[in-house]
């Protein structure tokens, strides 16, 4: 990003930095690869007991994360 735009990625606000990282990660991937990557990001770790952990069971956190992923999808697509 620094070479392309002259902007230091770490100076970006966190949501923008996450968008840049996501776009970089899926760049050149097929729709199937991107869908598989998104599924891996959205799936809690296997074998973990998450029901009593507020960072995973809190409905607002889940919704916030889903909104953030939706924002990343828009930035990658256009």
Sine and cosine of phi, psi and omega as CSV:
sin_phi,cos_phi,sin_psi,cos_psi,sin_omega,cos_omega
0.00,0.00,-0.64,0.77,0.01,-1.00
-0.88,0.48,-0.68,0.74,0.01,-1.00
-0.94,0.35,-0.60,0.80,-0.03,-1.00
-0.97,0.24,-0.64,0.76,-0.15,-0.99
-0.88,-0.48,-0.28,0.96,-0.08,-1.00
0.99,0.14,0.05,1.00,0.00,-1.00
-0.98,-0.18,0.68,-0.73,0.06,-1.00
-0.98,0.21,0.89,-0.46,-0.05,-1.00
-0.83,0.55,-0.59,0.81,-0.05,-1.00
-0.96,0.29,-0.14,0.99,0.08,-1.00
-1.00,0.04,-0.13,0.99,0.00,-1.00
-0.97,0.24,0.44,-0.90,0.15,-0.99
-0.88,0.47,0.48,-0.87,-0.09,-1.00
-0.79,0.61,-0.73,0.68,0.01,-1.00
-0.86,0.51,-0.62,0.79,0.02,-1.00
-0.93,0.36,-0.64,0.77,0.04,-1.00
-0.89,0.46,-0.67,0.75,0.04,-1.00
-0.90,0.43,-0.60,0.80,0.08,-1.00
-0.88,0.48,-0.69,0.73,0.01,-1.00
-0.89,0.45,-0.71,0.70,0.00,-1.00
-0.89,0.46,-0.70,0.71,0.01,-1.00
-0.89,0.46,-0.73,0.69,-0.01,-1.00
-0.87,0.50,-0.68,0.74,0.02,-1.00
-0.89,0.45,-0.67,0.74,-0.08,-1.00
-0.91,0.41,-0.62,0.79,-0.08,-1.00
-0.99,-0.10,-0.05,1.00,-0.03,-1.00
-0.83,0.57,0.82,-0.57,0.03,-1.00
0.99,0.10,-0.07,1.00,0.00,-1.00
-0.98,0.19,0.44,-0.90,0.08,-1.00
-0.97,0.23,0.25,-0.97,0.05,-1.00
-0.85,0.53,-0.61,0.79,0.01,-1.00
-0.91,0.42,-0.69,0.72,0.03,-1.00
-0.88,0.47,-0.69,0.73,-0.02,-1.00
-0.92,0.40,-0.67,0.74,0.04,-1.00
-0.88,0.47,-0.66,0.75,0.02,-1.00
-0.90,0.43,-0.67,0.75,0.04,-1.00
-0.89,0.45,-0.72,0.69,0.01,-1.00
-0.88,0.48,-0.67,0.74,0.01,-1.00
-0.88,0.48,-0.66,0.75,0.02,-1.00
-0.90,0.44,-0.61,0.79,0.01,-1.00
-0.94,0.33,-0.54,0.84,-0.09,-1.00
-1.00,0.04,-0.20,0.98,-0.06,-1.00
-1.00,-0.06,0.81,-0.59,0.06,-1.00
-0.87,0.49,0.40,-0.92,0.01,-1.00
-0.84,0.55,0.67,-0.74,-0.01,-1.00
-0.91,0.42,0.64,-0.77,0.09,-1.00
0.98,0.21,0.03,1.00,0.00,-1.00
-1.00,0.00,0.66,-0.75,0.07,-1.00
-1.00,0.00,0.98,-0.21,-0.15,-0.99
-0.97,-0.26,-0.13,0.99,-0.09,-1.00
-0.86,0.50,-0.57,0.82,-0.04,-1.00
-1.00,-0.10,0.12,0.99,-0.01,-1.00
-0.98,-0.21,0.91,-0.42,-0.10,-0.99
-0.88,0.47,-0.46,0.89,-0.01,-1.00
-0.93,0.38,-0.33,0.95,0.03,-1.00
-0.95,-0.30,-0.46,0.89,-0.10,-1.00
-1.00,-0.10,-0.23,0.97,-0.02,-1.00
-0.93,0.36,0.88,-0.48,-0.06,-1.00
-0.86,0.50,-0.66,0.75,0.00,-1.00
-0.90,0.43,-0.61,0.79,0.04,-1.00
-0.90,0.44,-0.68,0.73,0.04,-1.00
-0.87,0.49,-0.71,0.71,0.00,-1.00
-0.92,0.40,-0.64,0.77,0.03,-1.00
-0.88,0.47,-0.68,0.73,0.02,-1.00
-0.90,0.44,-0.67,0.74,0.02,-1.00
-0.89,0.46,-0.65,0.76,0.04,-1.00
-0.90,0.45,-0.65,0.76,0.00,-1.00
-0.90,0.44,-0.67,0.74,0.04,-1.00
-0.90,0.44,-0.60,0.80,0.06,-1.00
-0.89,0.46,-0.63,0.78,0.05,-1.00
-0.91,0.41,-0.60,0.80,0.02,-1.00
-0.93,0.37,-0.60,0.80,0.00,-1.00
-0.89,0.46,-0.67,0.75,0.01,-1.00
-0.89,0.45,-0.66,0.75,-0.04,-1.00
-0.94,0.35,-0.52,0.85,0.01,-1.00
-0.96,0.27,-0.64,0.77,-0.06,-1.00
-0.97,0.22,-0.29,0.96,-0.07,-1.00
-0.18,-0.98,0.00,0.00,0.00,0.00
